[in-house]
Amino acid sequence: MSQRLLGEILGLSPVHVNRTLKALEEDRVLKKRNAHIEIFDLPRLIRESAFDAEYLNDDLNGLKARLARL
């Protein structure tokens, strides 16, 4: 996947994607190689990105509860 396409998917400019990947590479969180990214420190990447896997849960009860509060 190109940085341009990744930026389009994430709603970010290719420049921002490039700078972010470069910073993560300098911090030894990941390594860019051609069209691949090798992740060295997944827990840190998750922390740095404030990733929340809860939305990936296919349990609809959580969705129903959130919708009920609206």
C-alpha positions as CSV (number, residue, x, y, z in Angstrom):
1,M,0.0,0.0,0.0
2,S,1.4,3.4,-0.9
3,Q,1.7,6.2,1.6
4,R,-0.7,8.2,-0.6
5,L,-3.3,5.5,-0.5
6,L,-2.8,5.1,3.3
7,G,-3.3,8.8,3.7
8,E,-6.5,8.7,1.6
9,I,-7.9,5.9,3.8
10,L,-7.0,7.7,7.0
11,G,-8.0,11.1,5.8
12,L,-4.4,12.4,6.1
13,S,-2.0,14.0,3.6
14,P,0.8,11.8,2.2
15,V,3.3,14.3,3.8
16,H,1.8,13.7,7.2
17,V,1.8,9.9,6.7
18,N,5.5,10.1,5.6
19,R,6.5,12.2,8.6
20,T,4.7,10.0,11.0
21,L,6.2,6.8,9.6
22,K,9.6,8.4,9.6
23,A,9.3,9.5,13.3
24,L,8.2,6.0,14.2
25,E,11.1,4.5,12.3
26,E,13.6,6.9,14.1
27,D,12.1,5.7,17.4
28,R,12.6,2.1,16.3
29,V,8.9,1.3,16.5
30,L,8.8,0.1,12.9
31,K,10.9,-0.2,9.8
32,K,9.8,0.8,6.3
33,R,11.0,-1.5,3.5
34,N,9.8,-0.9,0.0
35,A,6.0,-1.5,0.1
36,H,6.2,-3.2,3.6
37,I,6.3,-2.1,7.1
38,E,7.9,-4.3,9.8
39,I,6.7,-3.5,13.3
40,F,9.3,-4.0,16.1
41,D,7.3,-2.8,19.1
42,L,3.6,-3.4,18.7
43,P,2.7,-2.5,22.3
44,R,4.3,0.9,21.9
45,L,2.7,1.4,18.5
46,I,-0.7,0.7,20.1
47,R,0.1,3.2,22.9
48,E,1.4,5.9,20.6
49,S,-1.7,5.6,18.4
50,A,-4.2,5.5,21.3
51,F,-5.6,2.5,19.5
52,D,-8.9,1.1,20.9
53,A,-9.8,-2.3,19.8
54,E,-13.3,-2.2,21.4
55,Y,-14.9,-1.0,18.2
56,L,-13.6,-4.1,16.4
57,N,-15.8,-6.3,18.8
58,D,-18.7,-7.8,16.9
59,D,-20.8,-7.9,20.0
60,L,-23.9,-5.9,19.0
61,N,-25.0,-5.5,22.6
62,G,-22.4,-2.8,23.2
63,L,-23.7,-1.0,20.1
64,K,-27.3,-1.3,21.2
65,A,-26.4,0.1,24.6
66,R,-24.6,3.1,23.0
67,L,-27.5,3.8,20.7
68,A,-30.0,3.6,23.5
69,R,-28.1,6.4,25.3
70,L,-28.5,8.8,22.3
